[in-house]
């Protein structure tokens, strides 16, 4: 993938030609050249939008209200749903011979449930009559109610040892209120002919129970955000020459939380990885202490609370990290539930409760560069120009970007061996536009550059070169010591022409 954008917008002059993005053609005044043949190649205005057009498939460009540009790199995000995190109604199967029977409610250690609303599932009651006479059974669960009425069912069983009898009742909308961490099941069995109490046998089976709401102290456990990465392709396509420094880099963590209890993130891994594979750990006291996220209260069930936590140069070492050729950030975190273990705190969770974390890197285009080199390689075919004896290029730039640029074009063969170079010495073909006290460009700077190639050089290039490498070295104003901002409305006017001397004897 070829990159058509740089931090300070200098590569556009020649790469725009190669990409066939320029549609406006015109003439450069060539009266002073006295050429045999003069051709106008480009006469156009290159805008910031042109430069951003093909920056990178993983990059998002945002423009603020002041027209300043920011590169944004996002993670894929991570979501944890309440149904996945909590299994609050036991999926159990047990025999019951005595009444009342207290079933210990199987919750994780430290969890206290005040009540649970069932969403779906069934309770299957298999009963056996061990008597010769028919019996009537009243079965109840005092801690389970629907519209204020306890779960109570009645059925009759024939005597003389019939087969086991199954009753299935839906659990939806029943409210369970465990008492002393248990649920009571009880029955009353009587002979139908004389109303005398007798014993019976049961098997109780909760079938695929699901909850819709639970309230209480939901423990101080945790869930993990698996290791994830944020790809940063800004440096991936550039040489390591020179330096780039961003003034206001930041990493932004955005959490949307509808769990009704405190949660805190503890990052086990938070690293930057450079182009050569060097791992640079983040350093931030606020991250070390953990990050607390907002959550809805009991009066806000169903609402979602958002927390935005920004890691920037004021609370971390991110400025030093972004000064490196970073190609990736990777992170891993544990989310702790009720991290302060306040057992008096009543929280809630619903089947639709969700915790979502998204991480992104933002690089506002405000910074400085010094000798930062960008290369691009283009195919070259000159064999058909048999009559051309020598050539000269004329480049006219009226620059509205606050950066200088040294440009060199290398003619190379298939093995990238250099056959020749266009400029000797390297030309400072782009003069930085001046900026005012507010950091905005005040006027454009004009620069003309001539590049002649004589007959012998052109013949050598024509016969041996198959590609050309365009190399642009960028430096911001004041020799790279002053940071500048890039705005959406910046542009430059580019005119490129070529004159060719013809060999009258050439066939």
N, C-alpha and C positions, 0 to 999 in steps of 0.2 A: 504494500500500500504506500503510495507516495503522499507526502504531507505538503500541503500548499499553504500552511500557515505557521508562523513563528510568533514568539512572544511579542516581538516588536515589529512584525510585518514587513520584513525586508526581502524575503525570498521571492516576492511576487514578480519582479521585473522580468526575469527570464523564464521561470517555470510557468507563468501564465501563457506564454507563447506555446510551450510544449504541450500544454494540456488542451489546446484548442478551445480555450474559454473566451478568447478575445474575438469579438465580432465586429468591432468598429475599426475600419481601416481608413487611413488618410495619407497625406503626403507630408514629408519633412522637407523643409526648404533646403535644397542641395545646390544652390547657385554657386556657393563658394567652393564646392568640391571639383567642378569641371569633370564630371564622371563620364565614362563610356556608357554605363547602364546604372541607373539609380532605382532602387526599389524601396518603397515604404512598407515595412512589415507590420508595425503596430502604431496606432494613434488612439489611445484610449485612456479612460479614467478607471483606476483600480480602487475599489472601495473595500472597507473592512468586511463587508458581506461577501465579496468575491473571495477574499482570503480565507474566510471561515468555511467556505462551501464544502470542502472535502477534508476538514481537519482530521477527523478520526471517528470511526464508527462507535467507539465507546465514550465519546465526549459529548456532553451537553453544553451548549453556550447559552448563558442567560445575560440579559441586558437590564440594568436597573433603571430607575427613573431619571438618572443623570446621564444615561447612555454609556455608562462604563460596562466593560465586558468582564465576565467571569467564566472560567472553565470549571465544569462540574463533573465529578466522577462518582458514581453511585455503586453501592453494594446491591446484592439481590434482595436483601432484607430477610428477616426471620420472624416467623409467627408461631405463637404457642396458644392453643385454644383450651378453654376450661374443661371440655369433655375429655381431652387428651391428658390433661394434667391430674385430674381428680377422679377417682372411682369411689363415690361416696355412699352408694347403696350396695350392700354386699350381694354378690352372686353366689348364694350358698345353698346347700342341700343337706338336711339333717333329719334324723328320726326324732319323734316326740311321743313319749308314753305317759308323762306326768303332766299335771296342770296345777298351778301355772309353771311354764318353762321359760327361764330367762336365757336368751341367747346373747352372749357377749357381742357387742357391735364392733366388728373388725376394722378399726381406724388406725392410721399410722400414729406412732408415739407422739404425744404432745398436741394432737388435734382434738378439739372439742366442738361437737356439732350441737347447735341449739335446735335447729330443725332443717329438714330437707323436703323439697317438693319433688315428687316423682314425675318424670316426663313420659316414660313408657316402660314396658315390661309387664310381666305377669307373676302372680303367686299361684303355684300349683300345689294343692293340698290332696294328698292321697290318703284315704282313710280305710281302716279295716275294722270290721265288727267281729270280735271273737266270740259272740254270744249266739245262742240258738234263736233268740227272739229279735225282732226288729227294734232298732234304736233310733232316737232323734238326737242330732248333734248340733250344738250351738258353739261356733268357733269365733274367737275374737282376738284382736291385737289392740290393746288399749292405747298404745303409743302411736297408732296410725289412724288419722281422721280424714274425712272428706266432707267439706262444708260443715264442719263442726261435729259430725257424727263419727263415732269410732267404727273401725272395720269390724263388722259382726255379720256372720253368715250362718244360715241354718239349713240342714239337709237331713234326710232319713236314709238308713241303711237296712236292708233285709237281713234276717238272721240266718242261721244254719251255714255259717262259714262261706259266704259268697266271695267272689273275686274282689280284689281291692277296687275302690271307687275313687275316681279322680274328679276334682272340681278345680276349674281354672278361672281366676278373677283378675281383671286388669288392675295395674297399679297406678295408671295415669291420674295425676292431680291429687293423689293421696299425700298427706303431710305426715312425715315420720319425725317423732320427737324422742330420740333415745333418752332413757332415764338411767343415770349412773352407768353410762356407756354400755347399755344393753337394751334389748327390745323383748317385751313379754308376750308370749303366746299362751293362750288358755282355751280350754274347752269344757263344755258341760255335756255329758252323754247320759241319756235316760232311756230305760225300757219303755216303749210306747204303751204297753198294756197296763203298767202299774206306776209309771212315773218314778221308778226307783233309779238312783244314780249308779252308773257302772263305768268301767274303764274301757278305753278304746286306744287304738294305735294309729299314728300318723307319720307321714313323711312330708316335710315342708321343703318346697323348692322355689327359690327366687329365680325366675327365668329372664335373663338379659335385661336387668333393671337399669334404667338411665335416669339421671336427675335433671331438672330444669333450673333449680335454685337451691342453694345451701347457705346457711348463715351460722356463724360461730367464730371460734378461733381456729384458723385453718393450718396451724402449725408453723414451724420455721424451717421448712425444707427448702429445696432449690430445684431449678431446672437449668439446663445448659443451652447456651447458644453455640451451635457447632462452629468450628473454625471456618471463617469466610474470608474472602479477599476483595479488595477494591483495585481494579486495574487502572493504572495511570499511564496513558500512552504519550504524554507530552515529550518526555525525554527518550522514549524508545527509538525514535527515528532520527536522532541527532548524534553527531560525534561527541566525544568527551572533551573536546577543546573548549577553552574559555570557561566562563562561569555565568550562572543565572541565579538571581536572587529575587524571591517574591516577598513583598513587604507585609502582606496581610493574608498568609495562608491560614486555613482553618479546617478542622475536621468537625463535622456536625453530626451528633447523635440525635435522632428524632424517635421518640417512643410514643405510641398510642396505646393506652392501657384502659381496659374496662374491667379488670379485676378489682374487687372492692377491698383491697388490703395493701399495706406498704410493700414495695419491692425495691431492691437495691442491686445494681449491677457491679460486679467485681471482675475486672478484666484480667484474665490469666495470661493472655497474649495480646500485645498491641505493638506491632513492629512495622517499620518501613524497610523495604527491600530495594536495593539499588540495582542499576543496570548490570553490574558485575556480580551480583548475588550477595553483596554485603548486607547483613541484617543490622538495622539500627533500632534499638528499643525506644519507645516513647518514654518520656520522663515528665510526670505531672503529679503533684501532691494531691490534687483533687481527684484524679483517677485512682491513686493509691488508697484514698479513703473510701472509695466507692461512690457511685452516682445514684442518688435517690430519685424516683420517678413519681409523678403525681398519680393519684388514684381517686375514683369516685367514692363518695360517702354512702351510708345506708339510705339516705334520701335521694340519691342520684343513681339508683339501679337502672342499668340500661344505657347510661351515658358513658362517654369515652373522654378520658383526660389525656392531654398532650404535654409532653415535656421535651424541650429542645435544649440540649447541652452542647456548648461550643468549646472545643479545644483550640486555643489560639496561642499567639506568641506571648500573651500576658500570663498564661497559666501552664505553659509547657515548653518543651524544647522544639516545637514543631517548626519554628523559623529556620533553625539549623538543619533540620531534616529535609525540608523542602528545598534548601539550597543544594542538596545532593541530587544526582540523576535518578530519582525515584521512579520505579516502574510498577510498584505494587505495595499496598498496605494489607497486612493480614491481622485478624483479631479473633479472639475467643473469649467468652465471658460466661460467668455463672450469675443467674438471677436468683437472689435470695428472697424468700418469702418471710414477711414479718421479721426482718433482720434484727430488731431490738428485742424480740421475744417478749413483747408486752401481752401477756395472756389475758389481760382484762379487755383488750381491744376486740370488738366484735366486727368481723368483716363478712364478705359474701363472695360468692362466685355463681355465675349462671352458666347454662350450657352454651350460651353465645358469647361469654366473656372471652376476651382476646388480648394478648400482649404482642405488640408488633414493634420491632426495632429495625431502623434503617440507618445506615452510616453513609456519609458522603464526604468527599474531599472537595473543597472549593478553593480555586486559585484565581483571585481577582487579578486582572492584568494590570498590576501596579508593581513595578519593580525595576531592576536594572540588569544589564548584561554587559559583559566585557570580553570581546574576542570570542564570542560564542559562534561556532562554525556549524553551518547547515550545508549538506551536500545533496544533490539530486543528479541522477544519471539519465540521460536521454539518448535514444538511438540516433545515429548520424549516417546519412547516405549522400555522398558528394560525387560519386563516380560519373554521373551523367553530365557534370559541368566541365566538359572538355575544353570549351573555348575561354573559360575564365582564367585570366593570367594572375591577377591579384585582387584582393578585396579589402574594403575598409568598412567597419561598422561605426555608426554614430548613434549614441544613446543619449536621449534628453529626458531628464526626470525632474518634475516639479513635485517635491516631496512634502506631504502633509503629515508625516509620521515623525516622532521625535527620536530618530535613531540614525546613526551613520552606518554605512555598510561598505566593506571591502569585498570586491567581486573578482573572482578568477574563474575562467573556463578552461578546463583541461581536455584535450583531445586524446583519447586512449584507444588501444586496440581491444580485442576480445578478452585478453588476459589482464586488462586494466593497466597495462604499461603505458606511460605517458609518451605520446608522440610529440606534442607541442602544447603550448598554452597561449591563450588569446592575449593576455595583458602582461607587460613586463616594464616596470614592476606592477604589482597588484594595484588596481585602481580603487580609490575611495569614490565609488560611483554614485553613492547616495549620501547627501548631506542632510543632517538632522534638522528638522524644522524647530525653530525656537518656541519655548513655552513661556507663558506668563505666570504671574504670582499664583494663579489658581490652578496651575498645572496643565492648562489647556494650550494647544498649539495656537500661536498668534498669526502665523503666516507660513506660506510654503517657501521652500528653498529650491532653487533651480541649479542643476548641474549638467554639463555636457561632457561626454566621454567619447574619445575617438580610439579605435583599435584597428590599425592597419595590419594586413598579412600579405607579405610579398609573394612573388610567383613560386620561388623554391619552397617556401614554407607551405603554401597552399597545395602545391603538388604532393608534398610529403603527407600532409593531412589527408588529402583526397584519396591517396593510394593506400594508406595504412590505418587510418583511424576509422573505427566503426561506432564509437560512442563518444559523447562528451559529458564531462562531469562539471556541473555548475556548483561552485563553492562560494558561499556567502558568509563572511565573518561580521557579526553585528556588535555594535557598541552604542550604548545610550549616551545622551549628552554629557558633556564635561568628562570625557574619557571614561565613561562607564561608572562614574561615582555618584550620579544623580538618578534617583528613581523617577520613572514617568508612568503615566496612566495611558491606557489605550481605550479610545472611545469609538462607538459604533459609526459616528459620522466622519471619522478620519478617512482621507483618500490621497491618492497621488496620481498625477498625470504622467503617462509613459509614452514616449515616442521612440521607436527603434527603426533605423533604416540601414541599408547596406548599398555600397557602390562596388561595382565589379569592373575591373579593367579587362578588356577582351584581347585575346591573342588573335590577330588577323590571319595568322598562318595556320591556326588550329582547324582541324576538320570537324 
